[in-house]
């Protein structure tokens, strides 16, 4: 696969998938096909991305995800080593390699005989893991090619993570705007009905919220439903 075509394909993945999980799934498939072409053997692939104060995102083939669950259960293995060191970590044969014995044994039992894990992103928060049912599937040339793929994919992955973060921030902002609008409308209703000031109406809403131990927005929505006789809507409703 030519470098220019690979870069274009990676960019296409980003443009075609606006959900991070979908992008990672496509990236794992692309990486598996790339590695299979380099090794001449079937290869499975997974991508794991850690995010600040958010759950990890994991994608890949069913077999590759099974291997990732082994990593989670045993908490050792080449994926963790790659993240800690920032280096490509190669297991030529899980039936023979003395490192991480519990992990190697479990991986071999599930049909993964050779594994290559490559850290991605400057902070090592992502790992691209290749595995094969064949021992010694990754020679020096294959390792170098897969590491080069990970390096190229890291730039696009970093952008995908930032876009996902921006979308999440936008969703949070829109939700905050919707909540504020509902609260303002309910406050206005209380002001009209009770002939009180805005601060007094808001204090009343807050008191009910605290007494019932429910969010202020929920109390406001109930007031709007009683006032309208229909579910509340806002100017920001989709």
Secondary structure, 3 states (H helix, E strand, C coil): CCHHHHHHHHHHHHHHCCCHHHHHHHHHHHHHHHHHHHHCCCCEEEEEEEECCEEEEEEECHHHHHHHHHHHHHCCCHHHHHHHHCCCEEECCCCCCCCCHHHHHHHHHCCCCEEEEEEECCCCCEEEEEEECCCCCCCHHHHHHHHHHHHHHHHHHHHHHHHHHHHHHHHHHHHHHHHHHHHHHHHHHHHHHHCCCHHHHHHHHHHHHHHHCCCHHHHHHHHHHHHHCCCCCCCCCC
